Amino acid sequence: MRKVVLISCVSQKLDKKSKAKDLYISSLFKKNMAYAKTMNPDKIYILSAKYGLLALDDEIEPYNVTLNTMKIVEKKAWAEKILLQLEKAEFIESTKFVFLAGNNYRKYLMPDLSHTEVPMEGLPIGKQLQFLTEKLR
């Protein structure tokens, strides 16, 4: 079974057009990315509130959009867009999706994905950073 890691975008970004993997600069994002790589996944994608599913080398402009302030109908529409992008990029039925993303970024995706894992489910950000620091030792 293939393994794909999905990391949510964060608010802290560079102020210029960059590759997706470089645009996000918070310690949470950087640790999530480092942790994702330790899992030896087949692919890592970023879940962007503005752009949808991003490959690490996709070049994008900085933005100020978050799912955390969207209405439920907007979150569901965003999730539908992500699912369509995932279906084009991956064999969903034979892929395990590991979410390094908050509930807003996974809530409407997970019911449509057969195989999922959320290593830090229920942990507040401080505890996520602690978890990641431990895993990266």
C-alpha positions as CSV (number, residue, x, y, z in Angstrom):
1,M,0.0,0.0,0.0
2,R,1.3,3.5,-0.9
3,K,1.7,6.0,1.9
4,V,1.0,9.7,1.3
5,V,1.5,12.4,4.0
6,L,-0.8,15.4,4.0
7,I,0.5,18.5,5.8
8,S,-1.7,21.6,6.4
9,C,-0.6,25.0,5.4
10,V,0.2,27.6,8.2
11,S,-0.2,31.3,8.5
12,Q,3.6,32.1,8.8
13,K,4.9,32.5,5.2
14,L,7.7,34.1,3.3
15,D,6.6,37.3,1.6
16,K,7.6,36.3,-2.0
17,K,6.6,33.7,-4.5
18,S,8.3,30.4,-3.5
19,K,8.1,26.6,-3.8
20,A,5.3,25.4,-1.5
21,K,7.8,23.4,0.6
22,D,9.8,26.7,1.3
23,L,6.9,29.2,1.6
24,Y,5.7,28.0,5.0
25,I,8.1,29.0,7.7
26,S,6.5,28.2,11.1
27,S,8.3,25.7,13.4
28,L,5.2,23.5,13.3
29,F,5.3,23.3,9.6
30,K,9.1,22.7,9.4
31,K,8.8,19.9,12.1
32,N,5.8,18.4,10.3
33,M,7.8,18.3,7.1
34,A,10.9,16.7,8.8
35,Y,8.7,14.1,10.5
36,A,6.9,13.4,7.3
37,K,10.2,12.6,5.6
38,T,11.1,10.1,8.4
39,M,8.1,8.1,7.4
40,N,9.6,7.4,4.0
41,P,6.3,8.2,2.2
42,D,5.7,7.7,-1.5
43,K,4.6,11.4,-1.6
44,I,4.1,14.4,0.6
45,Y,1.5,17.1,-0.3
46,I,0.5,20.3,1.4
47,L,-3.1,21.1,2.0
48,S,-3.4,24.8,1.1
49,A,-6.6,26.7,2.1
50,K,-6.2,28.9,-1.0
51,Y,-4.6,26.6,-3.6
52,G,-5.8,23.2,-2.6
53,L,-3.5,20.2,-3.0
54,L,0.1,21.3,-3.5
55,A,3.1,19.3,-4.6
56,L,6.2,20.4,-2.7
57,D,7.8,22.0,-5.7
58,D,4.7,23.9,-6.8
59,E,5.5,27.6,-7.0
60,I,2.9,29.8,-5.3
61,E,2.4,33.4,-4.1
62,P,2.0,34.1,-0.4
63,Y,-1.6,34.4,0.8
64,N,-3.8,35.0,3.8
65,V,-6.5,32.4,3.8
66,T,-7.3,29.7,6.4
67,L,-10.0,27.1,6.8
68,N,-10.2,28.0,10.4
69,T,-12.4,31.1,9.6
70,M,-14.4,29.5,6.7
71,K,-18.1,28.6,6.9
72,I,-18.9,24.9,6.9
73,V,-20.2,25.1,3.3
74,E,-16.8,26.6,2.2
75,K,-14.9,23.9,4.1
76,K,-16.9,21.2,2.4
77,A,-16.4,22.8,-1.1
78,W,-12.6,23.0,-0.3
79,A,-12.6,19.3,0.7
80,E,-14.4,18.3,-2.5
81,K,-11.7,20.2,-4.5
82,I,-9.0,18.3,-2.6
83,L,-10.6,15.0,-3.1
84,L,-10.8,15.6,-6.9
85,Q,-7.2,16.6,-6.9
86,L,-6.2,13.5,-4.9
87,E,-8.2,11.2,-7.2
88,K,-6.2,12.6,-10.2
89,A,-2.9,12.2,-8.4
90,E,-3.3,9.0,-6.3
91,F,-5.0,5.6,-6.3
92,I,-7.1,6.5,-3.3
93,E,-8.3,3.0,-2.5
94,S,-4.8,1.6,-2.3
95,T,-3.2,4.6,-0.4
96,K,-2.8,5.2,3.3
97,F,-3.1,9.0,4.0
98,V,-1.3,10.2,7.0
99,F,-2.6,13.6,8.2
100,L,-0.3,16.1,9.8
101,A,-3.1,18.6,9.8
102,G,-5.7,20.1,12.2
103,N,-9.3,18.9,12.3
104,N,-10.6,21.6,10.0
105,Y,-8.2,20.4,7.3
106,R,-9.1,16.7,7.6
107,K,-12.7,16.5,8.9
108,Y,-14.4,16.5,5.5
109,L,-11.7,14.5,3.7
110,M,-11.4,11.5,6.0
111,P,-14.8,10.0,5.4
112,D,-14.0,9.6,1.7
113,L,-10.6,8.0,2.2
114,S,-10.4,4.3,3.1
115,H,-7.1,4.3,4.9
116,T,-6.1,7.2,7.2
117,E,-3.9,7.9,10.1
118,V,-3.7,10.9,12.4
119,P,-0.6,10.6,14.6
120,M,-1.3,13.7,16.6
121,E,-5.0,13.6,16.8
122,G,-6.4,15.6,19.7
123,L,-3.1,17.3,20.6
124,P,-3.0,21.1,20.9
125,I,-0.2,22.8,19.0
126,G,2.2,22.9,22.0
127,K,1.8,19.1,22.4
128,Q,2.2,18.6,18.7
129,L,5.5,20.5,18.8
130,Q,6.6,18.3,21.8
131,F,5.5,15.1,19.9
132,L,7.4,16.2,16.8
133,T,10.5,17.2,18.7
134,E,10.6,13.7,20.4
135,K,10.1,11.9,17.1
136,L,12.8,13.9,15.4
137,R,15.5,13.1,18.1
